[in-house]
Amino acid sequence: MHYILDATYHNEYQLRIRFENNEVRMVDFLDHLDGPVFEPLKDLSYFRLFKVNRDIDTIVWPNNADFSPDFLYEIGEPISDQSHQASSPNSEADDLR
C-alpha cells in the first residue's frame, strides 16, 4: 500500500507526487475527473488548490475530493528525483528524511 509524502503542481492537470518509497511519479489527472465530486477540479485554478492530507496519506481538494494513493501510483509515470527537487526545494518531504 502506497502513501504520499509530497506533491507539487507541474502544469495543466499534472502533479509530481513523491510516494513513501521516495519514488516520484508524474500523475496526469485529465482523464480521471469524472463524476460530480471531481467536476470542480476541471477548473485549473481550483485544481491547483490541492493539499497533502497526512491523516489519509493522499492529496485532497477543498471539496474533499481525493484519489487512492495506490491508484495515483499506478497511473503515474516515474520521473527523475532531481527534477522533482528542482521544482520544490522547500518540500515537506525533505524534512521527513
N, CA, C and O atoms as a Tinker XYZ file with bonds, in Angstrom:
   388  protein
     1  N      0.834000   -1.180000    0.000000    73     2
     2  CA     0.000000    0.000000    0.000000    64     1     3
     3  C      0.884000    1.250000    0.000000    63     2     4     5
     4  O      1.827000    1.363000    0.783000    81     3
     5  N      0.560000    2.172000   -0.885000    73     3     6
     6  CA     1.356000    3.388000   -1.015000    64     5     7
     7  C      0.733000    4.536000   -0.237000    63     6     8     9
     8  O     -0.459000    4.530000    0.073000    81     7
     9  N      1.575000    5.530000    0.072000    73     7    10
    10  CA     1.070000    6.780000    0.605000    64     9    11
    11  C      1.927000    7.919000    0.086000    63    10    12    13
    12  O      3.062000    7.713000   -0.345000    81    11
    13  N      1.378000    9.111000    0.132000    73    11    14
    14  CA     2.002000   10.277000   -0.482000    64    13    15
    15  C      2.725000   11.107000    0.565000    63    14    16    17
    16  O      2.177000   11.430000    1.619000    81    15
    17  N      3.980000   11.445000    0.247000    73    15    18
    18  CA     4.763000   12.319000    1.112000    64    17    19
    19  C      4.661000   13.777000    0.695000    63    18    20    21
    20  O      4.619000   14.671000    1.540000    81    19
    21  N      4.622000   14.014000   -0.621000    73    19    22
    22  CA     4.702000   15.376000   -1.119000    64    21    23
    23  C      4.098000   15.426000   -2.511000    63    22    24    25
    24  O      4.135000   14.439000   -3.246000    81    23
    25  N      3.547000   16.568000   -2.870000    73    23    26
    26  CA     3.010000   16.756000   -4.217000    64    25    27
    27  C      3.208000   18.209000   -4.616000    63    26    28    29
    28  O      3.025000   19.118000   -3.807000    81    27
    29  N      3.582000   18.416000   -5.868000    73    27    30
    30  CA     3.737000   19.760000   -6.401000    64    29    31
    31  C      3.033000   19.855000   -7.751000    63    30    32    33
    32  O      2.960000   18.888000   -8.509000    81    31
    33  N      2.523000   21.038000   -8.023000    73    31    34
    34  CA     1.864000   21.278000   -9.303000    64    33    35
    35  C      2.914000   21.322000  -10.399000    63    34    36    37
    36  O      3.981000   21.909000  -10.218000    81    35
    37  N      2.617000   20.703000  -11.535000    73    35    38
    38  CA     3.528000   20.743000  -12.682000    64    37    39
    39  C      2.948000   21.656000  -13.756000    63    38    40    41
    40  O      3.455000   22.760000  -13.957000    81    39
    41  N      1.912000   21.227000  -14.442000    73    39    42
    42  CA     1.182000   22.066000  -15.390000    64    41    43
    43  C     -0.140000   21.390000  -15.727000    63    42    44    45
    44  O     -0.329000   20.199000  -15.484000    81    43
    45  N     -1.044000   22.174000  -16.290000    73    43    46
    46  CA    -2.380000   21.700000  -16.624000    64    45    47
    47  C     -2.923000   20.816000  -15.506000    63    46    48    49
    48  O     -3.101000   21.291000  -14.385000    81    47
    49  N     -3.187000   19.557000  -15.781000    73    47    50
    50  CA    -3.756000   18.655000  -14.768000    64    49    51
    51  C     -2.728000   17.646000  -14.266000    63    50    52    53
    52  O     -3.073000   16.514000  -13.929000    81    51
    53  N     -1.481000   18.059000  -14.217000    73    51    54
    54  CA    -0.401000   17.161000  -13.805000    64    53    55
    55  C      0.206000   17.600000  -12.478000    63    54    56    57
    56  O      0.459000   18.781000  -12.238000    81    55
    57  N      0.428000   16.600000  -11.625000    73    55    58
    58  CA     1.124000   16.808000  -10.362000    64    57    59
    59  C      2.315000   15.869000  -10.301000    63    58    60    61
    60  O      2.263000   14.739000  -10.787000    81    59
    61  N      3.389000   16.355000   -9.695000    73    59    62
    62  CA     4.529000   15.490000   -9.364000    64    61    63
    63  C      4.297000   15.025000   -7.940000    63    62    64    65
    64  O      4.152000   15.835000   -7.024000    81    63
    65  N      4.264000   13.724000   -7.765000    73    63    66
    66  CA     3.944000   13.151000   -6.462000    64    65    67
    67  C      5.078000   12.254000   -5.992000    63    66    68    69
    68  O      5.550000   11.380000   -6.719000    81    67
    69  N      5.507000   12.498000   -4.739000    73    67    70
    70  CA     6.528000   11.647000   -4.106000    64    69    71
    71  C      5.819000   10.692000   -3.155000    63    70    72    73
    72  O      5.050000   11.099000   -2.284000    81    71
    73  N      6.105000    9.409000   -3.353000    73    71    74
    74  CA     5.481000    8.365000   -2.548000    64    73    75
    75  C      6.410000    7.930000   -1.416000    63    74    76    77
    76  O      7.564000    8.354000   -1.352000    81    75
    77  N      5.902000    7.088000   -0.532000    73    75    78
    78  CA     6.627000    6.655000    0.669000    64    77    79
    79  C      7.945000    5.969000    0.357000    63    78    80    81
    80  O      8.839000    5.947000    1.204000    81    79
    81  N      8.088000    5.412000   -0.833000    73    79    82
    82  CA     9.337000    4.755000   -1.224000    64    81    83
    83  C     10.298000    5.754000   -1.877000    63    82    84    85
    84  O     11.306000    5.358000   -2.463000    81    83
    85  N      9.982000    7.041000   -1.774000    73    83    86
    86  CA    10.736000    8.162000   -2.351000    64    85    87
    87  C     10.727000    8.173000   -3.871000    63    86    88    89
    88  O     11.468000    8.941000   -4.485000    81    87
    89  N      9.909000    7.343000   -4.484000    73    87    90
    90  CA     9.758000    7.394000   -5.929000    64    89    91
    91  C      8.857000    8.572000   -6.285000    63    90    92    93
    92  O      7.836000    8.812000   -5.640000    81    91
    93  N      9.259000    9.302000   -7.329000    73    91    94
    94  CA     8.484000   10.442000   -7.791000    64    93    95
    95  C      7.829000   10.050000   -9.109000    63    94    96    97
    96  O      8.477000    9.526000  -10.016000    81    95
    97  N      6.520000   10.318000   -9.192000    73    95    98
    98  CA     5.771000    9.999000  -10.403000    64    97    99
    99  C      4.982000   11.221000  -10.852000    63    98   100   101
   100  O      4.450000   11.976000  -10.039000    81    99
   101  N      4.924000   11.393000  -12.172000    73    99   102
   102  CA     4.096000   12.437000  -12.757000    64   101   103
   103  C      2.710000   11.834000  -12.972000    63   102   104   105
   104  O      2.560000   10.827000  -13.664000    81   103
   105  N      1.709000   12.457000  -12.375000    73   103   106
   106  CA     0.346000   11.957000  -12.476000    64   105   107
   107  C     -0.488000   12.974000  -13.252000    63   106   108   109
   108  O     -0.588000   14.139000  -12.867000    81   107
   109  N     -1.082000   12.514000  -14.346000    73   107   110
   110  CA    -1.957000   13.340000  -15.163000    64   109   111
   111  C     -3.402000   12.965000  -14.835000    63   110   112   113
   112  O     -3.830000   11.835000  -15.073000    81   111
   113  N     -4.137000   13.915000  -14.292000    73   111   114
   114  CA    -5.499000   13.674000  -13.831000    64   113   115
   115  C     -6.560000   13.890000  -14.898000    63   114   116   117
   116  O     -7.723000   13.553000  -14.677000    81   115
   117  N     -6.198000   14.438000  -16.036000    73   115   118
   118  CA    -7.171000   14.876000  -17.031000    64   117   119
   119  C     -8.231000   13.828000  -17.347000    63   118   120   121
   120  O     -9.418000   14.152000  -17.396000    81   119
   121  N     -7.832000   12.598000  -17.558000    73   119   122
   122  CA    -8.785000   11.545000  -17.926000    64   121   123
   123  C     -9.494000   10.915000  -16.728000    63   122   124   125
   124  O    -10.226000    9.938000  -16.889000    81   123
   125  N     -9.286000   11.466000  -15.523000    73   123   126
   126  CA    -9.826000   10.849000  -14.313000    64   125   127
   127  C    -10.719000   11.801000  -13.510000    63   126   128   129
   128  O    -10.975000   11.567000  -12.329000    81   127
   129  N    -11.186000   12.859000  -14.147000    73   127   130
   130  CA   -12.017000   13.845000  -13.457000    64   129   131
   131  C    -13.493000   13.664000  -13.785000    63   130   132   133
   132  O    -14.182000   14.618000  -14.144000    81   131
   133  N    -13.966000   12.439000  -13.659000    73   131   134
   134  CA   -15.360000   12.113000  -13.937000    64   133   135
   135  C    -16.165000   12.092000  -12.646000    63   134   136   137
   136  O    -15.648000   11.735000  -11.588000    81   135
   137  N    -17.413000   12.471000  -12.739000    73   135   138
   138  CA   -18.311000   12.412000  -11.598000    64   137   139
   139  C    -18.435000   13.754000  -10.902000    63   138   140   141
   140  O    -17.576000   14.623000  -11.053000    81   139
   141  N    -19.505000   13.921000  -10.139000    73   139   142
   142  CA   -19.802000   15.210000   -9.512000    64   141   143
   143  C    -18.709000   15.739000   -8.577000    63   142   144   145
   144  O    -18.435000   16.939000   -8.575000    81   143
   145  N    -18.086000   14.871000   -7.788000    73   143   146
   146  CA   -17.084000   15.352000   -6.834000    64   145   147
   147  C    -15.822000   15.869000   -7.542000    63   146   148   149
   148  O    -15.115000   16.723000   -7.007000    81   147
   149  N    -15.541000   15.352000   -8.741000    73   147   150
   150  CA   -14.343000   15.776000   -9.462000    64   149   151
   151  C    -14.602000   16.904000  -10.459000    63   150   152   153
   152  O    -13.656000   17.470000  -11.006000    81   151
   153  N    -15.870000   17.236000  -10.703000    73   151   154
   154  CA   -16.219000   18.290000  -11.664000    64   153   155
   155  C    -15.522000   19.623000  -11.353000    63   154   156   157
   156  O    -14.999000   20.249000  -12.275000    81   155
   157  N    -15.495000   20.084000  -10.086000    73   155   158
   158  CA   -14.823000   21.358000   -9.800000    64   157   159
   159  C    -13.327000   21.354000  -10.158000    63   158   160   161
   160  O    -12.756000   22.410000  -10.431000    81   159
   161  N    -12.698000   20.182000  -10.158000    73   159   162
   162  CA   -11.263000   20.092000  -10.447000    64   161   163
   163  C    -10.944000   20.388000  -11.907000    63   162   164   165
   164  O     -9.781000   20.596000  -12.254000    81   163
   165  N    -11.954000   20.410000  -12.762000    73   163   166
   166  CA   -11.729000   20.737000  -14.171000    64   165   167
   167  C    -11.357000   22.203000  -14.351000    63   166   168   169
   168  O    -10.797000   22.580000  -15.381000    81   167
   169  N    -11.663000   23.029000  -13.361000    73   167   170
   170  CA   -11.229000   24.425000  -13.337000    64   169   171
   171  C     -9.786000   24.418000  -12.809000    63   170   172   173
   172  O     -9.547000   24.062000  -11.655000    81   171
   173  N     -8.842000   24.807000  -13.647000    73   171   174
   174  CA    -7.425000   24.712000  -13.265000    64   173   175
   175  C     -7.094000   25.494000  -11.995000    63   174   176   177
   176  O     -6.256000   25.059000  -11.205000    81   175
   177  N     -7.734000   26.627000  -11.791000    73   175   178
   178  CA    -7.436000   27.379000  -10.570000    64   177   179
   179  C     -7.894000   26.594000   -9.338000    63   178   180   181
   180  O     -7.253000   26.667000   -8.290000    81   179
   181  N     -8.982000   25.854000   -9.450000    73   179   182
   182  CA    -9.444000   25.013000   -8.346000    64   181   183
   183  C     -8.567000   23.771000   -8.214000    63   182   184   185
   184  O     -8.234000   23.356000   -7.104000    81   183
   185  N     -8.199000   23.185000   -9.338000    73   183   186
   186  CA    -7.337000   22.002000   -9.333000    64   185   187
   187  C     -6.059000   22.273000   -8.541000    63   186   188   189
   188  O     -5.568000   21.403000   -7.821000    81   187
   189  N     -5.531000   23.474000   -8.679000    73   187   190
   190  CA    -4.272000   23.834000   -8.021000    64   189   191
   191  C     -4.402000   24.018000   -6.510000    63   190   192   193
   192  O     -3.397000   24.257000   -5.841000    81   191
   193  N     -5.593000   23.917000   -5.963000    73   191   194
   194  CA    -5.813000   24.095000   -4.524000    64   193   195
   195  C     -5.616000   22.815000   -3.713000    63   194   196   197
   196  O     -5.996000   22.758000   -2.543000    81   195
   197  N     -5.029000   21.794000   -4.323000    73   195   198
   198  CA    -4.819000   20.518000   -3.625000    64   197   199
   199  C     -3.873000   20.683000   -2.437000    63   198   200   201
   200  O     -3.056000   21.603000   -2.394000    81   199
   201  N     -4.001000   19.797000   -1.504000    73   199   202
   202  CA    -3.100000   19.705000   -0.340000    64   201   203
   203  C     -2.829000   18.236000   -0.068000    63   202   204   205
   204  O     -3.640000   17.379000   -0.417000    81   203
   205  N     -1.691000   17.938000    0.553000    73   203   206
   206  CA    -1.427000   16.585000    1.026000    64   205   207
   207  C     -2.056000   16.473000    2.413000    63   206   208   209
   208  O     -1.722000   17.234000    3.321000    81   207
   209  N     -2.961000   15.522000    2.561000    73   207   210
   210  CA    -3.609000   15.278000    3.843000    64   209   211
   211  C     -2.874000   14.119000    4.515000    63   210   212   213
   212  O     -2.986000   12.972000    4.081000    81   211
   213  N     -2.132000   14.420000    5.563000    73   211   214
   214  CA    -1.324000   13.411000    6.258000    64   213   215
   215  C     -2.190000   12.398000    7.013000    63   214   216   217
   216  O     -1.729000   11.297000    7.313000    81   215
   217  N     -3.422000   12.754000    7.317000    73   215   218
   218  CA    -4.298000   11.818000    8.029000    64   217   219
   219  C     -4.739000   10.665000    7.143000    63   218   220   221
   220  O     -4.916000    9.542000    7.616000    81   219
   221  N     -4.917000   10.945000    5.855000    73   219   222
   222  CA    -5.358000    9.882000    4.939000    64   221   223
   223  C     -4.306000    9.559000    3.879000    63   222   224   225
   224  O     -4.552000    8.746000    2.988000    81   223
   225  N     -3.123000   10.201000    3.974000    73   223   226
   226  CA    -1.956000    9.871000    3.145000    64   225   227
   227  C     -2.180000   10.025000    1.652000    63   226   228   229
   228  O     -1.643000    9.253000    0.858000    81   227
   229  N     -2.968000   11.018000    1.268000    73   227   230
   230  CA    -3.170000   11.287000   -0.154000    64   229   231
   231  C     -3.417000   12.779000   -0.340000    63   230   232   233
   232  O     -3.410000   13.544000    0.625000    81   231
   233  N     -3.635000   13.185000   -1.588000    73   231   234
   234  CA    -3.945000   14.580000   -1.854000    64   233   235
   235  C     -5.455000   14.771000   -1.841000    63   234   236   237
   236  O     -6.212000   13.882000   -2.231000    81   235
   237  N     -5.880000   15.950000   -1.383000    73   235   238
   238  CA    -7.301000   16.279000   -1.321000    64   237   239
   239  C     -7.499000   17.708000   -1.809000    63   238   240   241
   240  O     -6.571000   18.517000   -1.833000    81   239
   241  N     -8.731000   17.990000   -2.194000    73   239   242
   242  CA    -9.126000   19.331000   -2.616000    64   241   243
   243  C    -10.119000   19.881000   -1.610000    63   242   244   245
   244  O    -10.636000   19.127000   -0.785000    81   243
   245  N    -10.401000   21.190000   -1.656000    73   243   246
   246  CA   -11.302000   21.796000   -0.661000    64   245   247
   247  C    -12.686000   21.151000   -0.576000    63   246   248   249
   248  O    -13.322000   21.211000    0.476000    81   247
   249  N    -13.162000   20.541000   -1.649000    73   247   250
   250  CA   -14.473000   19.889000   -1.616000    64   249   251
   251  C    -14.375000   18.435000   -1.132000    63   250   252   253
   252  O    -15.337000   17.676000   -1.245000    81   251
   253  N    -13.213000   18.053000   -0.594000    73   251   254
   254  CA   -12.930000   16.706000   -0.082000    64   253   255
   255  C    -12.777000   15.649000   -1.162000    63   254   256   257
   256  O    -12.796000   14.457000   -0.857000    81   255
   257  N    -12.626000   16.053000   -2.412000    73   255   258
   258  CA   -12.306000   15.093000   -3.474000    64   257   259
   259  C    -10.910000   14.544000   -3.203000    63   258   260   261
   260  O    -10.009000   15.290000   -2.817000    81   259
   261  N    -10.734000   13.258000   -3.402000    73   259   262
   262  CA    -9.413000   12.649000   -3.262000    64   261   263
   263  C     -9.337000   11.402000   -4.134000    63   262   264   265
   264  O    -10.344000   10.906000   -4.640000    81   263
   265  N     -8.123000   10.917000   -4.289000    73   263   266
   266  CA    -7.862000    9.692000   -5.038000    64   265   267
   267  C     -7.044000    8.768000   -4.153000    63   266   268   269
   268  O     -6.249000    9.226000   -3.333000    81   267
   269  N     -7.238000    7.480000   -4.319000    73   267   270
   270  CA    -6.433000    6.500000   -3.601000    64   269   271
   271  C     -4.967000    6.668000   -3.988000    63   270   272   273
   272  O     -4.655000    6.804000   -5.171000    81   271
   273  N     -4.063000    6.662000   -3.008000    73   271   274
   274  CA    -2.643000    6.756000   -3.354000    64   273   275
   275  C     -2.180000    5.589000   -4.219000    63   274   276   277
   276  O     -1.298000    5.762000   -5.061000    81   275
   277  N     -2.757000    4.407000   -4.028000    73   275   278
   278  CA    -2.389000    3.265000   -4.868000    64   277   279
   279  C     -2.787000    3.507000   -6.322000    63   278   280   281
   280  O     -2.043000    3.162000   -7.240000    81   279
   281  N     -3.958000    4.100000   -6.525000    73   279   282
   282  CA    -4.401000    4.434000   -7.883000    64   281   283
   283  C     -3.465000    5.469000   -8.504000    63   282   284   285
   284  O     -3.089000    5.340000   -9.669000    81   283
   285  N     -3.086000    6.489000   -7.744000    73   283   286
   286  CA    -2.190000    7.523000   -8.270000    64   285   287
   287  C     -0.822000    6.940000   -8.618000    63   286   288   289
   288  O     -0.214000    7.320000   -9.619000    81   287
   289  N     -0.348000    6.025000   -7.795000    73   287   290
   290  CA     0.932000    5.366000   -8.080000    64   289   291
   291  C      0.824000    4.574000   -9.382000    63   290   292   293
   292  O      1.734000    4.595000  -10.211000    81   291
   293  N     -0.286000    3.885000   -9.548000    73   291   294
   294  CA    -0.492000    3.045000  -10.730000    64   293   295
   295  C     -0.555000    3.861000  -12.018000    63   294   296   297
   296  O      0.022000    3.459000  -13.028000    81   295
   297  N     -1.242000    4.996000  -11.997000    73   295   298
   298  CA    -1.389000    5.786000  -13.228000    64   297   299
   299  C     -0.237000    6.749000  -13.444000    63   298   300   301
   300  O     -0.108000    7.319000  -14.527000    81   299
   301  N      0.604000    6.945000  -12.434000    73   299   302
   302  CA     1.723000    7.874000  -12.551000    64   301   303
   303  C      2.868000    7.306000  -13.362000    63   302   304   305
   304  O      3.107000    6.099000  -13.378000    81   303
   305  N      3.570000    8.204000  -14.036000    73   303   306
   306  CA     4.767000    7.833000  -14.797000    64   305   307
   307  C      5.999000    8.180000  -13.975000    63   306   308   309
   308  O      6.138000    9.322000  -13.536000    81   307
   309  N      6.904000    7.216000  -13.754000    73   307   310
   310  CA     8.116000    7.512000  -12.980000    64   309   311
   311  C      8.926000    8.629000  -13.634000    63   310   312   313
   312  O      9.076000    8.675000  -14.855000    81   311
   313  N      9.448000    9.533000  -12.791000    73   311   314
   314  CA    10.317000   10.611000  -13.274000    64   313   315
   315  C     11.540000   10.693000  -12.382000    63   314   316   317
   316  O     11.580000   10.102000  -11.303000    81   315
   317  N     12.521000   11.420000  -12.839000    73   315   318
   318  CA    13.769000   11.591000  -12.105000    64   317   319
   319  C     13.529000   12.340000  -10.808000    63   318   320   321
   320  O     12.793000   13.327000  -10.795000    81   319
   321  N     14.131000   11.895000   -9.724000    73   319   322
   322  CA    14.031000   12.546000   -8.430000    64   321   323
   323  C     14.591000   13.962000   -8.493000    63   322   324   325
   324  O     14.045000   14.858000   -7.849000    81   323
   325  N     15.655000   14.190000   -9.243000    73   323   326
   326  CA    16.284000   15.502000   -9.342000    64   325   327
   327  C     15.315000   16.537000   -9.899000    63   326   328   329
   328  O     15.298000   17.675000   -9.429000    81   327
   329  N     14.510000   16.167000  -10.888000    73   327   330
   330  CA    13.598000   17.138000  -11.478000    64   329   331
   331  C     12.532000   17.551000  -10.469000    63   330   332   333
   332  O     12.053000   18.685000  -10.514000    81   331
   333  N     12.155000   16.659000   -9.567000    73   331   334
   334  CA    11.180000   16.995000   -8.526000    64   333   335
   335  C     11.797000   17.948000   -7.513000    63   334   336   337
   336  O     11.173000   18.941000   -7.137000    81   335
   337  N     13.005000   17.661000   -7.072000    73   335   338
   338  CA    13.649000   18.504000   -6.085000    64   337   339
   339  C     13.906000   19.895000   -6.625000    63   338   340   341
   340  O     13.811000   20.876000   -5.888000    81   339
   341  N     14.231000   19.991000   -7.906000    73   339   342
   342  CA    14.487000   21.293000   -8.501000    64   341   343
   343  C     13.232000   22.151000   -8.485000    63   342   344   345
   344  O     13.325000   23.373000   -8.367000    81   343
   345  N     12.057000   21.534000   -8.602000    73   343   346
   346  CA    10.832000   22.309000   -8.648000    64   345   347
   347  C     10.274000   22.610000   -7.261000    63   346   348   349
   348  O      9.426000   23.490000   -7.120000    81   347
   349  N     10.735000   21.894000   -6.231000    73   347   350
   350  CA    10.231000   22.144000   -4.889000    64   349   351
   351  C     11.353000   22.057000   -3.862000    63   350   352   353
   352  O     11.416000   21.110000   -3.078000    81   351
   353  N     12.238000   23.055000   -3.872000    73   351   354
   354  CA    13.392000   22.998000   -2.969000    64   353   355
   355  C     13.021000   23.015000   -1.489000    63   354   356   357
   356  O     13.826000   22.596000   -0.657000    81   355
   357  N     11.843000   23.479000   -1.145000    73   355   358
   358  CA    11.424000   23.530000    0.252000    64   357   359
   359  C     10.373000   22.476000    0.557000    63   358   360   361
   360  O      9.511000   22.682000    1.411000    81   359
   361  N     10.440000   21.370000   -0.126000    73   359   362
   362  CA     9.455000   20.312000    0.011000    64   361   363
   363  C      9.381000   19.799000    1.433000    63   362   364   365
   364  O     10.407000   19.627000    2.091000    81   363
   365  N      8.149000   19.549000    1.918000    73   363   366
   366  CA     7.966000   18.946000    3.229000    64   365   367
   367  C      8.574000   17.560000    3.306000    63   366   368   369
   368  O      9.011000   17.123000    4.371000    81   367
   369  N      8.603000   16.874000    2.183000    73   367   370
   370  CA     9.166000   15.523000    2.175000    64   369   371
   371  C     10.641000   15.546000    2.553000    63   370   372   373
   372  O     11.137000   14.610000    3.180000    81   371
   373  N     11.346000   16.614000    2.174000    73   371   374
   374  CA    12.757000   16.716000    2.532000    64   373   375
   375  C     12.925000   16.771000    4.041000    63   374   376   377
   376  O     13.925000   16.287000    4.572000    81   375
   377  N     11.943000   17.365000    4.746000    73   375   378
   378  CA    12.009000   17.451000    6.197000    64   377   379
   379  C     11.769000   16.104000    6.863000    63   378   380   381
   380  O     12.127000   15.913000    8.025000    81   379
   381  N     11.167000   15.174000    6.136000    73   379   382
   382  CA    10.844000   13.867000    6.722000    64   381   383
   383  C     12.006000   12.890000    6.665000    63   382   384   385
   384  O     11.955000   11.832000    7.292000    81   383
   385  N     13.046000   13.226000    5.926000    73   383   386
   386  CA    14.180000   12.290000    5.817000    64   385   387
   387  C     15.094000   12.392000    7.000000    63   386   388
   388  O     16.094000   11.678000    7.070000    81   387
